[in-house]
Amino acid sequence: MSNDVSDEPSESESFKQRAVEWFRPHRTIPITPWRAKTRWTLSPASLAVLVASLFVFGIGESLLVQSNLGNSPWVVLAQGVSNRTGINLGWATFGISCIVLLLWIPLNEKLGIGTLLNIAVIAFALQVGVEIIPEQDQIAAGLSYSVLGIVLVGVASAFYISCGLGPGPRDGWMTGLHHRTGIRVGRVRLAIESLVLLSGFLLGGRVGLGTALFAFFIGQSIAISFGILARVTHR
């Protein structure tokens, strides 16, 4: 007697499997076609991807600010420093980025043109976003801002790190620890964001639901974005 039941997965199950595989986090940084030969060698493609992704990163940060549900941990820290010193948020962000560069020294992480542009472009985009994106006073709208901000920061981080022109101060700290310890990128980022969040909170920075979401999910957002880039640009 023949068996008419097929052992092959249905079309819907096959789609789910492909979707899961597509969004599977990547363990390390992928090699992309726009990757520069050195951290100080610019090509039109690498420069375009770098500047665009840094700008998107800043806009993602500004969405969290304007969500009114709590800033990202680094902006919480910058806001705390701003409140204590009287300097504006942009300059506080700039100063913190410069200080974080000192943490690269024991990790032997090398800076590049991307590191310098990171400090300038993100601060500029953050200010632009805060000025043009309306602040939300409803939880649902604010939550959508927070989620979109986390996605944008994760995608932008994956793109500009993959340029090979030197990570930004914060991501250089993350990748340096990743290479030195072998711990997954997502877990390293989670530890860093948690430490920064606590420091910013103690200084009086704004903390809320959006802050917690960012701290817990930004690592996965970057790792998933790395995975998508790796599969799209696989050679």
C-alpha positions as MATLAB code, in Angstrom:
seq = 'MSNDVSDEPSESESFKQRAVEWFRPHRTIPITPWRAKTRWTLSPASLAVLVASLFVFGIGESLLVQSNLGNSPWVVLAQGVSNRTGINLGWATFGISCIVLLLWIPLNEKLGIGTLLNIAVIAFALQVGVEIIPEQDQIAAGLSYSVLGIVLVGVASAFYISCGLGPGPRDGWMTGLHHRTGIRVGRVRLAIESLVLLSGFLLGGRVGLGTALFAFFIGQSIAISFGILARVTHR';
ca = [
       0.000    0.000    0.000;
       1.532    3.312   -1.077;
       2.027    6.189    1.283;
       0.677    9.447   -0.163;
       2.079   11.600    2.673;
       5.241   13.380    1.546;
       8.183   13.703    3.930;
       9.281   16.920    2.230;
       8.511   20.197    4.075;
       5.514   22.184    2.912;
       5.954   25.464    1.056;
       5.165   27.482    4.187;
       7.635   25.476    6.292;
      10.285   25.877    3.613;
       9.712   29.636    3.595;
      10.070   29.769    7.388;
      13.324   27.821    7.217;
      14.734   30.183    4.589;
      13.639   33.205    6.626;
      15.298   31.837    9.773;
      18.486   31.120    7.864;
      18.436   34.574    6.242;
      18.276   36.339    9.611;
      20.702   34.018   11.394;
      23.265   36.134   13.338;
      26.855   36.107   12.117;
      29.732   35.366   14.485;
      32.222   37.783   12.970;
      32.677   40.681   10.521;
      31.996   39.753    6.865;
      34.232   40.625    3.919;
      32.329   42.924    1.536;
      33.050   44.202   -2.021;
      33.411   47.769   -0.718;
      35.952   46.835    1.933;
      39.005   49.105    1.720;
      42.518   47.685    1.321;
      43.765   49.664    4.309;
      42.162   51.853    6.945;
      43.485   54.932    5.186;
      42.749   53.924    1.568;
      39.517   55.413    0.257;
      37.572   54.348   -2.822;
      34.347   55.997   -4.044;
      32.338   52.936   -2.972;
      33.840   52.629    0.496;
      33.559   56.376    1.139;
      29.905   56.455    0.016;
      28.945   53.450    2.142;
      30.870   54.831    5.114;
      29.360   58.330    5.129;
      25.825   57.098    4.367;
      25.901   54.454    7.093;
      27.302   56.880    9.683;
      24.551   59.344    8.869;
      21.904   56.609    9.213;
      23.474   55.653   12.538;
      23.024   59.202   13.820;
      19.414   59.302   12.624;
      18.774   56.010   14.408;
      20.144   57.507   17.613;
      17.961   60.585   17.200;
      14.859   58.385   16.835;
      15.534   56.977   20.281;
      15.962   60.477   21.681;
      12.706   61.638   20.107;
      10.811   58.520   21.158;
      10.664   60.055   24.631;
      10.977   56.522   26.047;
      14.653   56.748   26.950;
      17.848   57.319   25.004;
      20.350   54.731   23.860;
      22.936   53.972   26.563;
      25.655   56.111   24.961;
      23.300   59.060   24.616;
      22.172   58.507   28.215;
      25.827   58.858   29.179;
      26.287   61.923   26.975;
      23.153   63.488   28.427;
      24.401   62.819   31.938;
      27.737   64.447   31.110;
      25.895   67.343   29.475;
      23.755   67.857   32.556;
      26.759   67.808   34.862;
      29.038   70.026   32.753;
      26.643   72.359   30.948;
      27.944   71.538   27.454;
      25.424   70.567   24.776;
      24.598   66.986   23.804;
      26.605   67.072   20.585;
      29.823   68.195   22.231;
      29.304   65.718   25.081;
      28.994   62.923   22.511;
      32.115   64.150   20.727;
      34.118   64.286   23.950;
      33.070   60.811   25.071;
      34.058   59.380   21.680;
      37.532   60.862   22.041;
      37.915   59.436   25.547;
      36.791   55.974   24.431;
      39.650   55.972   21.910;
      42.023   55.695   24.878;
      40.442   52.325   25.731;
      41.784   50.996   22.426;
      45.385   51.191   23.635;
      45.505   47.876   25.580;
      43.553   46.157   22.788;
      45.981   47.220   20.039;
      43.043   48.417   17.936;
      44.093   50.774   15.129;
      42.082   53.793   14.050;
      41.434   54.873   10.459;
      39.659   57.521    8.440;
      36.391   55.826    9.385;
      37.121   56.354   13.049;
      37.516   60.092   12.574;
      34.469   60.421   10.300;
      32.456   58.427   12.814;
      32.998   61.055   15.481;
      32.012   63.939   13.187;
      29.216   62.506   11.010;
      27.265   60.756   13.754;
      27.281   63.836   15.974;
      26.064   65.944   13.041;
      23.331   63.477   12.015;
      22.170   63.116   15.611;
      21.666   66.848   15.895;
      19.896   67.003   12.507;
      17.557   64.183   13.504;
      16.668   65.753   16.835;
      15.830   69.016   15.078;
      13.667   67.595   12.264;
      12.043   64.476   13.799;
       9.063   65.322   16.016;
       9.186   64.209   19.636;
       6.546   61.649   20.544;
       4.261   61.795   23.572;
       2.389   58.528   22.999;
       3.803   55.148   24.006;
       2.874   53.323   20.779;
       4.501   55.910   18.533;
       7.492   56.191   20.827;
       7.933   52.426   20.842;
       7.915   52.347   17.035;
      10.608   55.046   17.045;
      12.694   52.984   19.468;
      12.428   49.770   17.443;
      13.217   51.562   14.180;
      16.152   53.306   15.838;
      17.605   49.980   17.034;
      17.251   48.484   13.552;
      18.884   51.489   11.866;
      21.797   51.614   14.301;
      22.395   47.866   13.893;
      22.297   47.962   10.090;
      24.416   51.114    9.915;
      26.993   49.632   12.307;
      27.351   46.523   10.150;
      27.823   48.583    6.996;
      30.405   51.031    8.265;
      32.428   48.429   10.174;
      32.517   46.275    7.028;
      34.118   49.154    5.108;
      37.401   48.293    6.809;
      38.264   51.965    7.274;
      38.444   51.702   11.020;
      35.514   51.278   13.390;
      34.121   54.131   15.417;
      35.389   54.627   18.967;
      32.609   52.576   20.539;
      32.652   49.817   17.943;
      36.439   49.666   17.982;
      36.223   48.915   21.666;
      33.632   46.221   20.859;
      35.562   44.600   17.995;
      38.852   44.840   19.890;
      37.388   42.914   22.822;
      35.793   40.456   20.383;
      39.104   39.693   18.667;
      41.058   39.568   21.916;
      38.635   37.308   23.825;
      36.805   35.355   21.096;
      33.476   36.213   22.700;
      30.654   36.760   20.203;
      30.127   40.300   18.947;
      26.554   40.462   20.251;
      27.566   39.448   23.758;
      30.459   41.890   23.885;
      28.188   44.713   22.774;
      25.598   43.775   25.392;
      28.198   44.007   28.171;
      29.472   47.385   26.954;
      26.006   48.880   26.562;
      25.019   47.707   30.044;
      28.086   49.320   31.620;
      27.544   52.600   29.768;
      23.859   52.594   30.666;
      24.598   52.291   34.364;
      27.174   55.085   34.213;
      24.810   57.402   32.342;
      21.979   56.696   34.746;
      24.162   57.549   37.741;
      25.046   60.852   36.048;
      21.379   61.709   35.548;
      20.808   60.737   31.901;
      17.298   59.850   30.700;
      16.582   56.138   31.030;
      13.405   54.336   29.987;
      11.898   51.454   28.054;
      13.665   52.479   24.849;
      16.984   52.432   26.672;
      16.444   48.905   27.935;
      15.370   47.670   24.508;
      18.455   49.195   22.913;
      20.828   47.747   25.502;
      19.441   44.237   25.144;
      18.870   44.084   21.380;
      21.514   46.240   19.689;
      24.056   43.423   19.797;
      21.693   41.067   18.007;
      20.723   43.793   15.559;
      24.375   44.179   14.555;
      25.015   40.428   14.458;
      21.929   39.801   12.284;
      22.970   42.642    9.969;
      26.448   41.111    9.698;
      24.813   37.820    8.734;
      22.650   39.387    6.039;
      25.656   41.252    4.626;
      27.708   38.064    4.633;
      25.071   36.140    2.703;
      24.312   38.933    0.236;
      27.957   39.678   -0.557;
      29.328   36.115   -0.279;
      32.034   35.433   -2.825;
];
